[in-house]
Amino acid sequence: MKTLDETYYVQALEAFIERCDQEQVTLAWIRAKMPSLLKAVRWPVSTAEVVSVVGVGSGKGIMDVDVLKLVQQECPENPLHCIGIEPNPDELARYKKTAAGEKDFALGSTTFEWHEKISEEFESLLPSRPDSRYHVIHMFQMLYHVRDMEETIQNYYNKLTEGGLMVITIASKDGNDLLKAFDDYESTIPNLHDLPAQNMKRYSDDVLPILRRMAILHHSETVSYQVDVSECFVDGSLAGKMLLDFICLTNATCVYQSLAESDRSALLNSMSKYCKAGIGEDDRGRRMLTLTFDCITFYKGKHAQSVCNGVA
Ligand SMILES: C[S@@+](CC[C@H](N)C(=O)[O-])C[C@H]1O[C@@H](n2cnc3c(N)ncnc32)[C@H](O)[C@@H]1O
C-alpha cells in the first residue's frame, strides 16, 4: 500500500497522536479486556517453557509493553520472549528505550528480539524457524500497511500455538464521523471508484471476511475515540497539514498522499459538518471528531470453540 515518506509519516503520526485519545483508549481497552482474554489462552503446562509474544508493527511499543506486563501477570513463573517487528528505526529505538526502563522486565527472565523490518520480511523468515510457535500475536493499527492482509493473517495464524491468542485492531466503519465526512467529500470526486484496489482504505469490514474464509471463530468490539481537528482549520498551520495528511492516509476511503489546496478546503467543509465542540477540561471549544476502531480477537484451533462455549 502507498504510504507517505517515512520520516514525514512518523511526524504526521505524532501530530495525530498528540491530538487524539486513541492511545489512551487502546491502553484502556487492553487493561480492561486483555486479562480475561489472556486467562483463556492455553499456556504451557511447564513453568520452564518459554512463553512467546509477537507484536507486529509495534511503533514505539507502548501497547507491546502493556500486553507483555499482562502476560507476565498471567504466567509469572515462565520465562517470556517478546518479538517486536517495526520497520521505522526511530520508533523501534523508542520501543527499546521504553522496554529498558521497565523494571518488571529487568528480572532477567524476559528477553526481547527486535526486527527492524516490515512484517512481510519477517514473515519470509518464518519457514526458517520451523519450531517457533507464539502464544500471543498482536497487530495494533498496522494491517493498513501490509501488502496482502489475508497472507499476513494466515502466516501468523499458522505460527500461533494451539489455544494461542491473536489480537487485531483496525479502523471501523461503525459510528465513524470522520468516515461520514470523507463519504460526503468523496461523493463529489468523479471516478473515485476507478482507482486501483490497493489505494482503497482498509477497515475491519475487510478483515472479517478473511477470518470467515479461514473458518476462524472471532469476537469483535467497536471502540470509539476523539480527535481534535481544530488545527486543520487554521490557515498555514504545519501541524494542521500533517494531521490532515495522516487522517487522509489512515481514514479516507481512498488514500491520498497529500491534498491539493482546493481539495483540502472541500474536505474541511465536509468535516466541519460532523465536528462537535469539545466538552472536556482541556478541549472545551475545540472541534472534535469521533472515530472508531474494532478490536478483533480469536484463538487458534479447537480451543476457540471451547472458549466460546465457556469451557476453556
Ligand atoms: C499506526 S502505527 C501503530 C503503532 C503501534 N502498533 C500502536 O498501536 O501504537 C503503524 C505502525 O506500523 C508500522 N508499519 C508500516 N508498514 C509496516 C509493515 N509493512 N509491516 C510492519 N509494520 C509496518 C509503522 O512504521 C508504524 O509504526
The ligand as a MOL file (V3000), in Angstrom:
LIG
                    3D

  0  0  0     0  0            999 V3000
M  V30 BEGIN CTAB
M  V30 COUNTS 27 29 0 0 0
M  V30 BEGIN ATOM
M  V30 1 C -0.4240 3.3950 13.2900 0
M  V30 2 S 1.1270 2.7710 13.7680 0 CHG=1
M  V30 3 C 0.6970 1.7080 15.1100 0
M  V30 4 C 1.8280 1.5430 16.0690 0
M  V30 5 C 1.5110 0.6910 17.3070 0
M  V30 6 N 1.1150 -0.6610 16.9560 0
M  V30 7 C 0.4410 1.3540 18.1540 0
M  V30 8 O -0.7160 0.9050 18.1270 0
M  V30 9 O 0.7690 2.3230 18.8390 0 CHG=-1
M  V30 10 C 1.5260 1.6360 12.4550 0
M  V30 11 C 2.9490 1.0910 12.5570 0
M  V30 12 O 3.1610 0.1030 11.5440 0
M  V30 13 C 4.4740 0.2750 11.0200 0
M  V30 14 N 4.4850 -0.3100 9.6620 0
M  V30 15 C 4.3150 0.2730 8.4650 0
M  V30 16 N 4.3690 -0.6320 7.4660 0
M  V30 17 C 4.5630 -1.8340 8.0570 0
M  V30 18 C 4.6960 -3.1690 7.5750 0
M  V30 19 N 4.5910 -3.4640 6.2700 0
M  V30 20 N 4.9320 -4.1410 8.4780 0
M  V30 21 C 5.0040 -3.8810 9.8000 0
M  V30 22 N 4.8570 -2.6350 10.3150 0
M  V30 23 C 4.6400 -1.6310 9.4650 0
M  V30 24 C 4.6930 1.7770 11.0330 0
M  V30 25 O 6.0790 2.0920 10.9950 0
M  V30 26 C 4.0120 2.1560 12.3470 0
M  V30 27 O 4.9060 2.1460 13.4240 0
M  V30 END ATOM
M  V30 BEGIN BOND
M  V30 1 1 1 2
M  V30 2 1 2 3
M  V30 3 1 2 10
M  V30 4 1 3 4
M  V30 5 1 4 5
M  V30 6 1 5 6
M  V30 7 1 5 7
M  V30 8 2 7 8
M  V30 9 1 7 9
M  V30 10 1 10 11
M  V30 11 1 11 12
M  V30 12 1 11 26
M  V30 13 1 12 13
M  V30 14 1 13 14
M  V30 15 1 13 24
M  V30 16 1 14 15
M  V30 17 1 14 23
M  V30 18 2 15 16
M  V30 19 1 16 17
M  V30 20 1 17 18
M  V30 21 2 17 23
M  V30 22 1 18 19
M  V30 23 2 18 20
M  V30 24 1 20 21
M  V30 25 2 21 22
M  V30 26 1 22 23
M  V30 27 1 24 25
M  V30 28 1 24 26
M  V30 29 1 26 27
M  V30 END BOND
M  V30 END CTAB
M  END
